[in-house]
Structure formats: structure tokens, C-alpha cells
Amino acid sequence: MAIKMPDAFSKKKRSQIMSKIKSRETKLELNFKELLVGLRFRYQLKVIGRPDFASKKLKTAIFIDSCFWHKCPKHFRQPNSNKSYWKPKINGNVKRANEVNKLLKKEGWRVIRFWEHEVMKNPKKCVDKVKVNLYS
């Protein structure tokens, strides 16, 4: 059983920290965008599920899922405080991502999802995976 640590910040401070987390135009997305130049992807194109990158012509959607917000099996840690809020919130994100995958695939789209840690560790490998998916 894991030892539960109290939050190092007050509720007010934690709220302030969490409010600073951006959902758009993150450094990770913008850096990845530079690596996709020439592959005909658009950034945050209005498509089902709001993928981070998409190409209507190639019918391909790319998502970069945050390890926290999308419950990465490798890095996710359930918050100890306010569990009644966080558990349904995070599980809802995971469920919505699965539903988006099904909807896009039903419409004939390819869906490529990367974990935040994959893109941070080796962005070139992720771009290579995109290329393989496009030309296979």
C-alpha cells in the first residue's frame, strides 16, 4: 500500500498552481509542431475531439495526452486531496478520449496518440511513428 503524503500546498495555492496549466499552445505542442513541418498537419484544427494536430486530407489526427490529465499508466498519481472531484474528472477524460478514438475511426480517420513523456523523451521517434502511419 502506498504511503499518502499530504499536499505540500494550501488549497488556495494548489488552486492557483492548477489554474496556470494551459490547455492550448503548450511548449510541448509548439515544439512538436515544428517537427511536423512539411507533413501537412494543422495545429488544433476543428475536428471531432479537437486533436492537437490533424490533416483532413490525410484523415489523420494526432493527440498528445498529458500523463496527469489522461491517466498515464506509467506516471499518473491520483491526487490525495479532493478525490471526489479528481477521480471522476480524470476518468471522464480517459473515457472521452476512448469515445473520440471510436468516433474518428468510424469516420475513417487514423488516430495517433502519444503520451506527454514519449514526446518529451524522444520527439523525433514520435514524428517517425507519424510518418510510418502515414505511409503504411
C-alpha positions in Angstrom: 0.0 0.0 0.0 1.4 3.4 -1.0 2.0 6.0 1.7 -0.2 9.0 1.2 1.6 12.3 1.5 -0.3 15.5 2.4 -0.3 18.2 -0.3 2.7 20.5 0.2 0.5 23.5 -0.7 -2.6 25.0 0.8 -5.9 24.6 -1.1 -5.7 28.2 -2.3 -2.1 27.8 -3.5 -2.8 24.5 -5.2 -5.8 26.1 -7.0 -3.6 28.9 -8.1 -1.0 26.5 -9.5 -3.6 24.3 -11.3 -5.2 27.4 -12.9 -1.8 28.2 -14.6 -1.9 24.9 -16.6 -2.6 25.7 -20.2 -4.7 23.5 -22.4 -3.6 25.2 -25.6 -0.3 26.2 -27.2 1.8 24.4 -24.6 5.6 24.3 -25.1 5.4 20.6 -25.8 2.8 21.1 -28.6 4.6 24.1 -30.1 7.9 22.2 -30.2 6.2 19.1 -31.8 4.6 21.4 -34.3 8.0 22.5 -35.6 8.9 18.8 -36.1 5.8 18.2 -38.2 6.6 20.9 -40.7 6.1 19.6 -44.2 3.9 16.7 -43.2 0.6 18.7 -44.0 -0.7 18.8 -40.4 -2.5 21.7 -39.0 -2.3 22.7 -35.4 -5.6 22.4 -33.4 -7.8 22.0 -36.4 -11.5 21.9 -35.6 -12.1 18.2 -35.9 -14.0 15.7 -33.7 -12.3 15.6 -30.4 -10.1 18.6 -31.0 -6.8 16.8 -31.8 -3.6 18.7 -31.2 -2.7 18.1 -34.9 -4.8 17.0 -37.8 -4.9 16.6 -41.5 -8.3 16.4 -43.2 -6.7 15.4 -46.5 -4.8 12.6 -44.8 -7.7 11.9 -42.4 -5.2 11.6 -39.5 -5.5 13.0 -36.0 -2.6 13.3 -33.6 -3.2 13.7 -29.8 -0.5 14.4 -27.2 -2.0 13.2 -23.9 -0.8 14.6 -20.6 0.4 12.0 -18.2 -1.7 13.6 -15.4 -4.9 14.5 -17.2 -5.2 11.3 -19.2 -4.0 8.8 -16.5 -0.8 7.6 -18.0 -0.2 4.0 -16.7 3.5 4.9 -16.2 3.4 8.3 -14.4 -0.1 9.0 -13.2 -0.5 9.6 -9.4 -4.0 10.0 -8.1 -4.3 13.3 -6.1 -4.7 12.7 -2.4 -6.9 15.7 -1.8 -10.4 16.4 -3.2 -10.7 12.8 -4.5 -14.4 13.2 -5.1 -13.5 15.8 -7.8 -10.4 14.4 -9.3 -11.3 10.7 -9.7 -14.4 11.4 -11.9 -12.6 14.2 -13.7 -9.6 12.1 -14.8 -11.7 9.0 -15.5 -14.0 11.2 -17.6 -11.0 12.4 -19.7 -10.0 8.8 -20.3 -13.5 7.8 -21.3 -13.9 10.8 -23.6 -10.5 10.0 -25.3 -11.7 6.5 -26.0 -15.0 7.7 -27.4 -13.2 10.2 -29.6 -11.0 7.4 -30.9 -14.0 5.3 -31.8 -15.8 8.2 -33.5 -12.8 9.3 -35.6 -12.1 5.7 -36.6 -15.8 5.2 -37.6 -15.4 8.3 -39.8 -12.3 6.7 -41.5 -9.6 8.6 -39.6 -6.3 7.3 -38.3 -5.8 8.2 -34.7 -2.3 8.5 -33.3 -1.9 9.2 -29.6 1.3 9.9 -27.7 1.9 10.3 -24.0 3.5 13.5 -22.9 6.5 11.6 -21.6 7.1 10.0 -25.0 7.2 13.3 -26.8 9.4 14.9 -24.2 11.8 12.0 -24.1 12.1 11.4 -27.9 10.1 13.7 -30.1 11.9 12.5 -33.3 10.8 8.9 -32.6 7.2 10.2 -32.3 7.5 12.0 -35.6 8.9 8.9 -37.2 5.9 7.0 -35.9 3.6 9.5 -37.6 5.5 9.1 -40.9 5.2 5.3 -40.7 1.5 5.6 -40.0 1.0 7.9 -43.0 2.9 5.8 -45.5 1.8 2.3 -44.4 
